[in-house]
Amino acid sequence: MKVDSTFLTLILLFVGAYYLFLFFIALNHKEVRIKNCEEYFYFIIIPAKNEEKVIETTLKRCLKFNNNNYRIIVVDDNSNDLTPVIVNRLSQLDSKIILLNNLPNEYKKGKGNVLNYAYRQIMISLSSNFMKPFNLPDDFKTCFDDEHIIVGVFDADAKPSINMLDEISSVFSNFDVDAVQTAVRIYNRNQSLLAKMQDIEFLGFSRIIQKARSIFGSVGLGGNGQFSKLSSLNLIGLEPWGNTLTEDFELGLRMISKGMRLYFTDRAIVEQEGVVSLKALIRQRTRWLQGHFNNWKYIFHIIRSKSPIITKVDTLIYIIFVSVVFIVGFSLTLSLLSAFKVIFVENKMLEIFYNKNYLLGFIVLITYSFAFIPMFVYSIFEFYKDKGFFIKISYILLFAIYTYIWLPSGIAGLYRLATQKTEWIKTKRIATPISSLTEINEDSIYFIDEKRKAPRIEFHSFLFLNNKQVYYLENYSEYGARIIIPFTEKMTVEELSIDVPIIGNKKAKIVWEKEDTYTVTIGLKFVS
């Protein structure tokens, strides 16, 4: 049986040549900035579902930023561990930390849904001029317009560089862009060879390719270290993040579809925990690829967008090129079958080069087979200067083997797509000690440490009365709750119905009120 693999070679050659092109663009691009920097305010959203092992370290790291114009909003997605306790205790120590509790009916709907929930909570606060829940001054909106309010996203295991916010402010001040993605590294890279390969992957492929794509305005947004202007998110709607398994990448595609520009900087870095189990890594990459395939639905939106031609072309190439993993797999299969004389493979393209000049044919073969290698060689020698020459070479060889994890992940991703399996497969965290601040008996989860007939439970969520009147649920106990409303929304009823995260709907009557300049705090007693 004869099989012609010429077409496969053409595709792989084009892919290799394109990424070599991006590599040289990234190396030769010189970024020019002015020194003036405008003032921005940051809402940093951290989705958290059973993150007790990492959340405290992340929050304490964020509090070290060289900038005070920010709030860290941790959205507890109905955790059943100590996550909300840890966040609540830290929020009592620093007003920049805000705990929000997701509602029960929003449970298990993915990270995108959690981000949209937090975004809506921010918009409710700003549109109602109701600043107290976020510990903001009442004149906040006179200081910052939507162009100067930035919404950032970190994972619960993030370790951002302390210059993060200053760097992002510099980018938004110097360039007309709608969103910025920072560089990513793996912080446990020295504890596991698998984690080190992931670090090289982020340094060698993601960082360099993103730097080149930044020139085109077509950067891919990631789940860690993405920052968007509030004004740009508003143009997308009340749910900027989508429901695919790669909601971060989807947001970027939605922005490009609207003609927006995306930027990348490696002057600020967020480090995250690397996966140390091969099974967990393949599961993670399966989710990424499945989400990537889901986002092919934006191809025609991008074609019809008002983005520059170069932005459209690069974005479309990036979306479609993920399928190259299957072409590589098919090529390997053909090579194996040919080696065992099951089939005969011919390749007219390579034959042409070999017939004209053997060296030329060899160069073409090397080009499309090892087009990605220069990126990783450059990054390994740049970021692992403390390692010996032969150790660096071993990293290159090991990484070449490591890249083949995308093949089983791609097959699994297609299978999940075909069988319509869309549940979020969460990556488990590596255990880290919990400090004395959070060493609490698990039975006391959510409870404030105080002497009361019925312990209070801390909840933090914007909710609505009669689907119209906004209120902020501050805490809850077996007998009642305390809510805060804007002064302009004073209660005119004695009884009301409120929704409590985890608990559900409760009927209550007002037993006391305390007025402030801009807010009214109300004590409720449950009647059913």
Secondary structure as UniProt FT lines:
FT   STRAND          2..4
FT   HELIX           6..28
FT   STRAND          41..48
FT   TURN            52..54
FT   HELIX           55..62
FT   TURN            63..64
FT   STRAND          70..76
FT   HELIX           83..93
FT   TURN            95..96
FT   STRAND          97..101
FT   HELIX           104..106
FT   TURN            107..108
FT   HELIX           111..127
FT   TURN            128..129
FT   HELIX           132..134
FT   TURN            138..139
FT   HELIX           140..143
FT   HELIX           146..148
FT   STRAND          149..153
FT   TURN            156..157
FT   STRAND          159..160
FT   TURN            162..163
FT   HELIX           164..174
FT   STRAND          179..186
FT   TURN            187..191
FT   HELIX           193..201
FT   HELIX           202..207
FT   HELIX           208..216
FT   STRAND          226..229
FT   HELIX           230..236
FT   HELIX           247..257
FT   TURN            258..259
FT   STRAND          262..272
FT   HELIX           278..294
FT   HELIX           295..298
FT   HELIX           299..303
FT   HELIX           309..320
FT   HELIX           321..323
FT   HELIX           324..339
FT   TURN            340..341
FT   STRAND          344..346
FT   HELIX           348..356
FT   HELIX           358..369
FT   TURN            371..372
FT   HELIX           373..383
FT   TURN            385..386
FT   HELIX           389..402
FT   HELIX           403..405
FT   HELIX           406..418
FT   TURN            419..420
FT   HELIX           436..438
FT   HELIX           442..444
FT   TURN            445..446
FT   STRAND          457..465
FT   TURN            466..468
FT   STRAND          469..476
FT   STRAND          480..486
FT   HELIX           487..489
FT   STRAND          495..500
FT   TURN            501..503
FT   STRAND          504..515
FT   STRAND          519..526
//
